[in-house]
Amino acid sequence: MATYSAERPQGAREFIDNASPQATLSSSSESENFDVYARPRSIEEAALAMSAPGALAMCGGTDVYPAHAGRPLVRPIVDLSGINSLKGITETPGAFRFGAATSWSEIARAALPPAFDGLKAAAREVGSIQIQNRGTIGGNLCNASPAADGVPPLLCLDASVELASKDQRRILPLSAFITGYRRTALRDGEIVTAVIVPKPAASAAGAFVKLGARRYLVISILMAAAVVEKDETGRIATVAVAVGAASPVAQRLTRLEQDLLGLLPGERPSTRVAAHHLDGLSPISDVRASDAYRREAAIAVVGQALDRAAGAF
Ligand SMILES: Cc1cc2nc3c(=O)[nH]c(=O)nc-3n(C[C@H](O)[C@H](O)[C@H](O)COP(=O)(O)OP(=O)(O)OC[C@H]3O[C@@H](n4cnc5c(N)ncnc54)[C@H](O)[C@@H]3O)c2cc1C
């Protein structure tokens, strides 16, 4: 890694030198040769840097730094924020490709079909403007928090995650990428390079509803996203709905989706949402809300997301 032309911010070495003796890099000879901080300029350089033992990818740092509050960053950091090919949204004949380092601000501003309205609404709900400017779509998915606002809308859009390591590239459906509470299918040395969304129907529309203890800068108590496509008669032809912060991993509500197919124009989808549709959820009680509150609120939040996506509010 020391051979990279990548820059190292002033103070990075000092930061580690100031750490406690236990906080120095591991004592294996390989690690001792590893610089503390690298800012590669290409995916290939990043993949090479990530092959060092214990390497930690970082993009906006809005999850990494708070997670280390009061503790030094002792792992070699591979800062992905200097890789231009990881940034931005591109359109291919069959899909939209979101570079992993695309910020939430960029997503919120992007000209995308109405099916992405839920994702754009979620982007505007991630923390504050400052967090949206730094925080990325890739970081949100890799952090794998149950309350990650990006996950429900991307599940509704049937998103996949593109991964790269020194030796391999692979693509996984998002539903297989997040495997549990703050757990992903990322292998050692792998980074997320992009989130790929198959092109939705032009007539599909999306929505996102977040429930928090206050209006702004708040971690979700619960959130729901929906994408609804209607046929030429106005009936619901396809529907996807997902709930976050009510189980270790956000979930699609497939039984509800089936029950909504064919719903007539003028009928509000929210009137069809019932408690049994939420049977697969396992909300917890925590500082933000009780499990009972989350379960009850989920019916309303899911209904609102569906009504908005169906244009029936
Ligand atoms: C004040 C504050 C408010 C917040 N509010 C919200 C909120 O309302 N909703 C919400 O969902 N989140 C919120 N967050 C969390 C955070 O901002 C988001 O999850 C953001 O999208 C993380 O992106 P990042 O690029 O900063 O991730 P980073 O902090 O850089 O990384 C997060 C994790 O992903 C890994 N990682 C990052 N990029 C890659 C990659 N390309 N490949 C492999 N691994 C990678 C890192 O190793 C780390 O484990 C908030 C954070 C703060 C500090």
The ligand as an SDF file (V2000), in Angstrom:
LIG
                    3D

 53 58  0  0  0  0  0  0  0  0999 V2000
  -25.7850   12.0870   13.2860 C   0  0  0  0  0  0  0  0  0  0  0  0
  -26.0570   10.8760   12.4310 C   0  0  0  0  0  0  0  0  0  0  0  0
  -27.3450   10.6540   12.0050 C   0  0  0  0  0  0  0  0  0  0  0  0
  -27.6360    9.5330   11.2140 C   0  0  0  0  0  0  0  0  0  0  0  0
  -28.9310    9.3440   10.8090 N   0  0  0  0  0  0  0  0  0  0  0  0
  -29.2270    8.2760   10.0370 C   0  0  0  0  0  0  0  0  0  0  0  0
  -30.5790    8.0720    9.6140 C   0  0  0  0  0  0  0  0  0  0  0  0
  -31.4980    8.8370    9.9070 O   0  0  0  0  0  0  0  0  0  0  0  0
  -30.8180    6.9620    8.8380 N   0  0  0  0  0  0  0  0  0  0  0  0
  -29.8400    6.0950    8.4810 C   0  0  0  0  0  0  0  0  0  0  0  0
  -30.1300    5.1180    7.7860 O   0  0  0  0  0  0  0  0  0  0  0  0
  -28.5540    6.2740    8.8790 N   0  0  0  0  0  0  0  0  0  0  0  0
  -28.2210    7.3360    9.6420 C   0  0  0  0  0  0  0  0  0  0  0  0
  -26.9330    7.5260   10.0500 N   0  0  0  0  0  0  0  0  0  0  0  0
  -25.9220    6.5240    9.7000 C   0  0  0  0  0  0  0  0  0  0  0  0
  -25.0630    6.8470    8.4510 C   0  0  0  0  0  0  0  0  0  0  0  0
  -25.0060    8.2170    8.1720 O   0  0  0  0  0  0  0  0  0  0  0  0
  -25.5670    6.1040    7.1890 C   0  0  0  0  0  0  0  0  0  0  0  0
  -25.6850    4.7260    7.4470 O   0  0  0  0  0  0  0  0  0  0  0  0
  -24.6340    6.3430    5.9930 C   0  0  0  0  0  0  0  0  0  0  0  0
  -25.2840    5.9560    4.7960 O   0  0  0  0  0  0  0  0  0  0  0  0
  -23.3150    5.5650    6.1210 C   0  0  0  0  0  0  0  0  0  0  0  0
  -22.5180    5.8220    4.9740 O   0  0  0  0  0  0  0  0  0  0  0  0
  -20.9580    6.1510    5.1090 P   0  0  0  0  0  0  0  0  0  0  0  0
  -20.4320    6.2330    3.7430 O   0  0  0  0  0  0  0  0  0  0  0  0
  -20.7350    7.2970    5.9960 O   0  0  0  0  0  0  0  0  0  0  0  0
  -20.4610    4.8040    5.8300 O   0  0  0  0  0  0  0  0  0  0  0  0
  -19.0940    4.5820    6.6050 P   0  0  0  0  0  0  0  0  0  0  0  0
  -19.1870    5.1290    7.9770 O   0  0  0  0  0  0  0  0  0  0  0  0
  -17.9310    4.9870    5.7880 O   0  0  0  0  0  0  0  0  0  0  0  0
  -19.1070    2.9720    6.6720 O   0  0  0  0  0  0  0  0  0  0  0  0
  -20.1740    2.2700    7.2990 C   0  0  0  0  0  0  0  0  0  0  0  0
  -19.8580    0.7760    7.2860 C   0  0  0  0  0  0  0  0  0  0  0  0
  -19.8210    0.3040    5.9690 O   0  0  0  0  0  0  0  0  0  0  0  0
  -18.5120   -0.1640    5.6110 C   0  0  0  0  0  0  0  0  0  0  0  0
  -18.3300    0.3300    4.2470 N   0  0  0  0  0  0  0  0  0  0  0  0
  -18.5680    1.5920    3.7910 C   0  0  0  0  0  0  0  0  0  0  0  0
  -18.4760    1.6100    2.4630 N   0  0  0  0  0  0  0  0  0  0  0  0
  -18.1470    0.3610    2.0690 C   0  0  0  0  0  0  0  0  0  0  0  0
  -17.9280   -0.2460    0.8120 C   0  0  0  0  0  0  0  0  0  0  0  0
  -18.0690    0.4340   -0.3330 N   0  0  0  0  0  0  0  0  0  0  0  0
  -17.5970   -1.5440    0.7720 N   0  0  0  0  0  0  0  0  0  0  0  0
  -17.4870   -2.2610    1.9150 C   0  0  0  0  0  0  0  0  0  0  0  0
  -17.7180   -1.7560    3.1380 N   0  0  0  0  0  0  0  0  0  0  0  0
  -18.0460   -0.4500    3.2100 C   0  0  0  0  0  0  0  0  0  0  0  0
  -17.5750    0.3440    6.6550 C   0  0  0  0  0  0  0  0  0  0  0  0
  -16.5050   -0.5470    6.8790 O   0  0  0  0  0  0  0  0  0  0  0  0
  -18.5100    0.4170    7.8670 C   0  0  0  0  0  0  0  0  0  0  0  0
  -18.6280   -0.8580    8.4490 O   0  0  0  0  0  0  0  0  0  0  0  0
  -26.6010    8.6310   10.8450 C   0  0  0  0  0  0  0  0  0  0  0  0
  -25.2900    8.8710   11.2840 C   0  0  0  0  0  0  0  0  0  0  0  0
  -25.0170    9.9690   12.0610 C   0  0  0  0  0  0  0  0  0  0  0  0
  -23.6050   10.2240   12.5170 C   0  0  0  0  0  0  0  0  0  0  0  0
  1  2  1  0
  2  3  1  0
  2 52  2  0
  3  4  2  0
  4  5  1  0
  4 50  1  0
  5  6  2  0
  6  7  1  0
  6 13  1  0
  7  8  2  0
  7  9  1  0
  9 10  1  0
 10 11  2  0
 10 12  1  0
 12 13  2  0
 13 14  1  0
 14 15  1  0
 14 50  1  0
 15 16  1  0
 16 17  1  0
 16 18  1  0
 18 19  1  0
 18 20  1  0
 20 21  1  0
 20 22  1  0
 22 23  1  0
 23 24  1  0
 24 25  2  0
 24 26  1  0
 24 27  1  0
 27 28  1  0
 28 29  2  0
 28 30  1  0
 28 31  1  0
 31 32  1  0
 32 33  1  0
 33 34  1  0
 33 48  1  0
 34 35  1  0
 35 36  1  0
 35 46  1  0
 36 37  1  0
 36 45  1  0
 37 38  2  0
 38 39  1  0
 39 40  1  0
 39 45  2  0
 40 41  1  0
 40 42  2  0
 42 43  1  0
 43 44  2  0
 44 45  1  0
 46 47  1  0
 46 48  1  0
 48 49  1  0
 50 51  2  0
 51 52  1  0
 52 53  1  0
M  END
$$$$
